[in-house]
Amino acid sequence: MAKYINPFTDVGFKKIFGQEVSKDLLIDFLNDLLVDEKSITDITFLDKEVLPEYMGDRGVIYDIYCTTESGEQFIVEMQNRQQVNFRERALYYLSHAVSRQGEKGADWRFSLKAVYGVFFMNFRLENMPHKLRTDIVLSDRDTHEQFSDKLRFIFIELPSFTKEEAECVTDFDRWIYVLKNMETLNRMPFKARKSVFEKLEKIVDIASLSKEERMKYDESIKVYRDSLVTMEFAEQKGRAEGLAEGMAKGLEKGMEKGLAKGKAEGKAEERRIIAGQLKRMGMSFDAIREVTGLSDSEIDAL
């Protein structure tokens, strides 16, 4: 039985990084992420659900949304599987946070605070070099000179982290090692090097959860594991159908087309399965739409 919670679950991730009582953990992680760039001393959690400002507009729901003492904003997300238009979704989230800084009246002079998006990805992002960390900034294509520091994306591709405990050199390495391996750890490493891990150990210890917290966590871990199984089934089904269609045609072109079609159908089926699960759990249409990309009519038909 696991000693520590799974940080890839919704409850686990927010218990570590999304609580006022443990905000020093998020501060420490962000400082290690941006070492030699930032020195954050305090954060204030903001409302994770941003309602639309106009009729017919679309709101957003963040995993974690906070601002630093200097006014800079951080959106921190955990994603376990590739989603439809994942990059565009990240862009929309950060752009939304930028645009909401606008003030009414002629006196406002477009004074903006930087918005950072930190995206933990428990999968490999398609059509990008596979590395642990990808930083996206606004810069000149030819000279690489920075155009603006007000918008920055940091994608953390967890499957690309392969270091063992003894190979972790930086504090950022240590954070990623602990998060990636937390559910299988029998002890919390690096406590002698990072005192904040002493507090982390107490927070993530399953034995320390209250009865109510344990019930929420157990439900969260069930949803997480069910989602992994159903998504894997949908992907395998899509690959199998695509391969069968391609082989039946007997041509390389036909095989490529069949694989592509099978993959697309598998992903569509995967989204419908997940949406159905979330709907049965009582999640709102807005939240289901955010997670799966399905329309209201598609969700209603499930």
C-alpha angles and dihedrals in degrees: 000000000000117000096201133042123261107254091202092070119089093242094044096049094048093045089058100040108011106061128095090221092058102033090121087072091059091044091052093048094049091049090051090046091052099033113168088013106065138018106196115191101175142009135196119211115232129204106286093209112068110192121215115267095213135040109270093017120124125244127208135226117208128196091223127000122179144150129222128229088266093054098254113142129225126196111192120190137178116209120184099183138025111269133202110277092358094166092047090049090053090049092049092050094052095040089052090054090050096048093049089064090073115113128210120249137046095277096074111100101191093268102171134185119219119265119209125194115201111189120188107202120196088194140050114270112235122242094015133099108269108242135132098252131030118182117197117194137164107262143142111278095222105034097027088222111154114256097189137353094207097094126045134162122200115189116192111198102199098191088062091063107092104156122129122225094266091050095059107110106165130050088244088057089051093051092050092046092052095045094047095047101030098112092054099042120111092192136020109254128209095031090132090055099039118034091193088071088067088065092040090057092054093048097048097041105116091209090062095058118111119238091259093047091049092052091051091046094049090051090047093050090048091053090046094051094041089051092051092050095046093045091049090049092050092048093048091047091050093049093047094049092045093049092048092051092046094048091048090060091051093212131105092233091051091049092052091049093047093050092050093049093046092050092050093048091046092054091047091051089046091056092049092051093050092045090052091052093049092047091053088051089059097250115159122258089243092057093044090049090052092051101041107023091230121141123246091253091052091049092046091053093057 
